[in-house]
């Protein structure tokens, strides 16, 4: 029984690691998604049948989870958080669903093994706790990934906006300038470059520019990108100079970034107070007081003789 449990635990952990690696590698690639869609619509046979069958399994699994009570709302919430973390498409939500299910089963199995000799009330309480941990754990991790992605977008925004203003100053149209900026920033800030490229592709597909920018704001959830989108839409509507406005906005973004850095430095001293008191001061007390106490005890022992 113990051997079977360890085999199942090893298989579950291996599946979780594989799914996490696949999820972290499946970043948004608008051009690749479009090519994959065209390949799927093509009647010619393709050599990527294994990947299509894998996506088919993931889609069937997602539909099976969505058929459960409350499963559809859970899938929608996970898909929204995945978009905010920079993962879009059918494959990421399928991988996330598999990872979350395996993690929940793993937590329940570990708790059932640990509580195998305990009373029924203790087993019931432990299973409830394991279920809560297994349900909240993947969502908490995904929320951390979304926060990290938003932080990366926020750090990349000043340089990208500045470059966009420079490119617009050369006489290019807005779509061409955004496409050029996304190409230049692809290897430095791939997240924001993909967002710009997605907006350009949506506009070229016939969507209104305001709706495309609003969709980018919903995906990222950043107030700075919301202000940038409003500035671009209003500049196009009223015919004002966008290049100059972007230069001024880039300076404001750099000022905000510097203020955030100053705030983080100011908070660092307060955050270091707890580890200093708990870990460093006791060691200093031991180093400074113990030798003196040992010498005093030695002197007292010699006097007692």
C-alpha positions in Angstrom: 0.0 0.0 0.0 2.8 2.4 0.9 4.6 1.6 -2.4 1.5 2.3 -4.4 1.0 5.6 -2.6 4.5 6.7 -3.4 4.1 5.7 -7.0 0.9 7.7 -7.3 2.5 10.7 -5.6 5.5 10.6 -7.9 3.3 10.4 -11.0 1.1 13.3 -9.8 4.1 15.5 -9.0 5.7 14.7 -12.4 2.4 15.6 -14.1 2.2 18.9 -12.2 5.8 19.8 -13.1 5.1 18.9 -16.8 2.0 21.0 -16.9 3.6 23.9 -15.2 6.5 23.8 -17.7 4.0 23.7 -20.6 2.0 26.5 -19.1 5.0 28.8 -18.6 6.2 28.1 -22.1 2.8 28.8 -23.7 3.1 32.6 -23.9 0.9 34.6 -26.2 2.1 34.5 -29.8 -0.6 36.1 -32.0 1.2 35.3 -35.3 1.7 31.7 -34.3 -1.9 31.4 -33.2 -3.1 32.7 -36.5 -0.9 30.3 -38.4 -2.1 27.4 -36.3 -5.7 28.4 -37.0 -5.1 28.6 -40.7 -3.4 25.2 -40.5 -6.4 23.7 -38.8 -8.8 25.2 -41.4 -6.7 23.8 -44.2 -7.8 20.6 -45.8 -4.2 19.5 -46.5 -2.8 16.9 -44.1 -0.4 18.2 -41.5 2.4 16.6 -39.6 1.3 18.1 -36.3 -1.5 15.6 -35.6 0.0 14.7 -32.2 -0.4 18.3 -31.0 -3.9 18.5 -32.4 -4.9 15.4 -30.6 -3.4 16.7 -27.4 -5.3 19.9 -27.7 -8.4 17.8 -28.4 -7.9 15.9 -25.2 -7.5 19.2 -23.2 -10.6 20.7 -24.8 -12.6 17.6 -23.9 -11.3 17.7 -20.4 -12.2 21.3 -20.0 -15.7 20.6 -21.3 -16.1 17.8 -18.8 -15.1 20.0 -15.9 -17.4 22.8 -17.2 -20.3 20.3 -17.1 -19.9 19.9 -13.3 -22.0 22.2 -11.0 -20.1 25.5 -10.8 -17.5 24.3 -13.2 -18.3 26.7 -16.0 -17.9 29.7 -13.6 -14.6 28.3 -12.4 -13.3 27.8 -15.9 -14.3 31.4 -16.8 -12.5 32.8 -13.7 -9.4 30.8 -14.5 -9.4 31.9 -18.1 -9.7 35.5 -17.0 -6.8 35.2 -14.6 -4.8 33.4 -17.4 -5.4 36.3 -19.7 -4.2 38.7 -17.1 -1.1 36.6 -16.6 -0.3 36.7 -20.3 -1.6 33.3 -21.3 -4.3 33.2 -23.9 -5.8 30.5 -26.1 -7.3 27.1 -25.6 -4.1 25.3 -24.6 -3.3 27.3 -21.4 -6.8 26.9 -19.9 -6.7 23.2 -20.6 -3.3 22.8 -19.0 -4.4 24.9 -16.0 -7.5 22.8 -15.6 -5.4 19.6 -15.6 -2.9 21.0 -13.1 -5.6 22.3 -10.7 -7.4 18.9 -10.8 -4.3 16.9 -10.2 -3.2 19.2 -7.4 -6.6 18.8 -5.7 -6.5 15.0 -6.1 -2.9 15.0 -4.8 -3.8 17.0 -1.7 -6.8 14.8 -0.9 -4.7 11.6 -1.4 -1.9 12.9 0.9 -4.4 13.8 3.6 -6.2 10.5 3.3 -2.9 8.7 3.7 -1.9 10.8 6.7 -5.3 10.3 8.4 -5.6 6.6 7.7 -5.5 5.6 11.3 -7.4 8.5 12.8 -11.1 8.7 13.8 -13.7 9.6 11.2 -14.2 13.1 12.5 -10.5 13.9 12.2 -10.4 12.4 8.7 -13.4 14.5 7.7 -11.8 17.7 9.0 -8.5 16.9 7.4 -10.2 16.2 4.0 -12.0 19.5 4.1 -8.8 21.3 4.8 -7.0 19.5 2.0 -9.8 20.3 -0.4 -9.6 24.0 0.5 -5.8 24.0 0.0 -6.1 22.0 -3.3 -8.8 24.4 -4.6 -7.2 27.7 -3.5 -3.5 26.8 -4.2 -3.6 26.9 -8.1 -5.7 30.1 -8.0 -3.3 31.8 -5.6 -0.3 30.8 -7.8 -2.1 32.1 -10.9 -2.8 35.4 -9.1 0.9 35.7 -8.3 1.7 35.1 -12.0 -0.8 37.7 -13.1 0.7 40.2 -10.6 4.2 39.5 -11.9 3.0 40.0 -15.5 1.4 43.3 -14.7 4.5 44.4 -13.0 6.6 43.5 -16.0 4.2 45.4 -18.3 4.3 48.4 -16.0 8.1 48.4 -16.0 8.2 48.1 -19.8 5.7 50.9 -20.5 7.9 54.0 -20.2 10.5 52.9 -22.7 7.9 51.5 -25.1 5.8 54.6 -25.0 9.0 56.7 -25.6 10.0 54.6 -28.6 6.4 54.8 -30.0 6.6 58.6 -29.8 9.9 58.6 -31.6 8.6 56.3 -34.3 5.5 58.4 -34.8 7.7 61.5 -35.1 9.3 60.0 -38.2 6.0 60.1 -40.1 4.6 56.6 -39.8 1.0 55.9 -39.2 -0.1 54.6 -35.8 -0.6 51.0 -36.8 2.8 50.9 -38.6 4.4 52.6 -35.6 2.9 50.1 -33.1 4.0 47.2 -35.3 7.5 48.6 -35.6 7.7 49.1 -31.8 6.4 45.5 -31.2 9.1 44.2 -33.5 11.9 46.2 -31.8 10.7 45.3 -28.2 10.0 41.6 -28.8 13.2 40.4 -27.3 13.4 43.1 -24.5 9.7 43.3 -23.4 7.9 40.5 -25.1 4.7 40.9 -23.0 4.0 44.5 -24.0 5.2 43.9 -27.5 2.6 41.1 -27.9 -0.1 43.3 -26.6 0.7 46.0 -29.2 0.9 43.4 -31.9 -2.5 42.0 -30.9 -4.1 45.4 -31.0 -2.7 46.0 -34.5 -4.0 42.7 -35.7 -7.4 43.3 -34.3 -7.6 46.7 -36.0 -6.4 45.2 -39.3 -9.1 42.5 -39.0 -11.8 45.3 -38.9 -12.3 46.0 -35.2 -12.6 49.5 -34.1 -9.4 51.0 -32.6 -11.2 52.0 -29.4 -12.6 48.5 -28.8 -9.2 47.0 -29.5 -7.5 49.2 -26.9 -10.3 48.6 -24.4 -9.8 44.9 -24.8 -6.1 45.4 -24.1 -7.0 47.4 -21.0 -9.2 44.5 -19.8 -6.5 42.0 -20.5 -3.8 43.9 -18.6 -5.8 45.6 -15.9 -3.3 48.5 -15.7 -4.3 52.1 -15.2 -1.3 53.4 -17.1 -2.3 51.4 -20.2 -5.8 52.6 -19.7 -4.6 56.2 -19.8 -2.4 55.5 -22.8 -5.3 54.0 -24.7 -7.5 57.0 -23.9 -4.8 59.3 -25.1 -4.3 57.5 -28.4 -8.1 57.3 -29.0 -8.7 60.9 -28.2 -5.7 62.1 -30.3 -7.0 60.1 -33.3 -10.5 61.5 -32.8 -9.6 65.2 -32.4 -6.5 65.2 -34.6 -4.0 66.4 -32.0 -0.2 65.7 -32.1 0.2 62.2 -30.6 4.0 62.1 -30.8 4.5 65.1 -28.4 1.8 63.8 -26.0 3.5 60.4 -25.9 6.8 62.0 -25.1 5.3 63.9 -22.1 3.5 60.8 -21.0 6.7 58.7 -21.1 8.4 61.3 -18.8 5.5 61.0 -16.4 5.7 57.2 -16.4 9.4 57.4 -15.7 8.7 59.7 -12.8 6.1 57.2 -11.4 8.6 54.4 -11.8 11.2 56.3 -9.9 8.7 57.1 -7.1 7.8 53.4 -6.9 11.4 52.5 -6.5 11.9 55.2 -3.8 8.8 53.7 -2.0 10.2 50.2 -2.2 13.5 51.4 -0.8 11.7 53.2 2.1 9.7 50.0 2.9 12.8 47.8 2.9 14.1 49.1 6.2 10.8 48.3 7.9 10.6 44.9 6.3 14.2 44.1 7.5 13.2 45.0 11.1 11.6 41.6 11.8 14.4 39.3 10.6 17.0 41.6 12.4 15.1 41.3 15.7 14.4 37.5 15.3 17.6 36.2 13.8 20.5 38.7 14.2 20.1 40.3 17.6 19.9 36.9 19.5 23.2 35.8 17.8 24.8 39.1 18.8 23.7 38.7 22.4 25.1 35.1 22.5 28.4 36.2 21.0 28.8 39.2 23.4 27.4 37.8 26.6 28.2 34.1 26.6 32.0 34.5 26.9 31.7 36.9 29.8 29.2 34.6 31.6 31.5 31.6 31.1 34.4 33.5 32.6 32.2 34.6 35.6 31.1 31.1 36.2 34.6 29.9 36.0 35.8 32.5 38.5 32.9 31.6 40.9 33.8 27.9 40.6 37.4 28.7 41.5 36.3 30.8 44.5 34.1 28.0 45.7 37.0 25.7 46.0 
